[in-house]
Amino acid sequence: MTTTSTVSKLITASAMLGSPITVESFVPSRSIALGSPSGTRTPTSLNLEDHIANMIDNELYRLNRKEEADEEWLEKQREWARMEPKLP
């Protein structure tokens, strides 16, 4: 699983549950040792407004089904091309 998809799933789950997104989920595990000697981190939350969270969710949805959406768009273009009158 890529970091992008992990972050996207975290954001989506957080928006659905209504809980804040924690920054510690975005930090690579290597930085734990660099940030503090004991290996513990202070959690930091990222509170998003609903319209921002919805924008992120919609973009994630669009990106996850991009190929399907492109096929739909091509089919609509073909349909419009069939309906257009041919010029001599």
Solvent accessible surface area in square Angstrom, and as a share of the most:
residue,aa,sasa,rsa
1,M,174,0.78
2,T,90,0.53
3,T,102,0.59
4,T,102,0.59
5,S,38,0.25
6,T,62,0.36
7,V,30,0.17
8,S,16,0.10
9,K,120,0.51
10,L,52,0.26
11,I,21,0.10
12,T,37,0.22
13,A,44,0.34
14,S,9,0.06
15,A,41,0.32
16,M,155,0.69
17,L,144,0.72
18,G,68,0.66
19,S,52,0.34
20,P,74,0.46
21,I,8,0.04
22,T,44,0.26
23,V,56,0.32
24,E,65,0.29
25,S,56,0.36
26,F,67,0.28
27,V,50,0.29
28,P,82,0.52
29,S,87,0.56
30,R,194,0.71
31,S,32,0.21
32,I,44,0.22
33,A,82,0.64
34,L,155,0.77
35,G,64,0.61
36,S,28,0.18
37,P,143,0.90
38,S,88,0.57
39,G,34,0.33
40,T,94,0.55
41,R,92,0.34
42,T,120,0.70
43,P,89,0.56
44,T,78,0.46
45,S,57,0.37
46,L,80,0.40
47,N,118,0.61
48,L,57,0.29
49,E,110,0.50
50,D,114,0.59
51,H,117,0.52
52,I,58,0.29
53,A,13,0.10
54,N,82,0.42
55,M,115,0.52
56,I,52,0.27
57,D,33,0.17
58,N,100,0.51
59,E,73,0.33
60,L,33,0.17
61,Y,137,0.52
62,R,112,0.41
63,L,95,0.47
64,N,115,0.59
65,R,61,0.22
66,K,95,0.40
67,E,147,0.66
68,E,96,0.43
69,A,31,0.24
70,D,65,0.33
71,E,106,0.47
72,E,80,0.36
73,W,148,0.52
74,L,69,0.35
75,E,81,0.36
76,K,122,0.52
77,Q,79,0.35
78,R,119,0.44
79,E,80,0.36
80,W,152,0.53
81,A,54,0.42
82,R,161,0.59
83,M,115,0.51
84,E,108,0.49
85,P,118,0.74
86,K,166,0.70
87,L,162,0.80
88,P,175,1.10
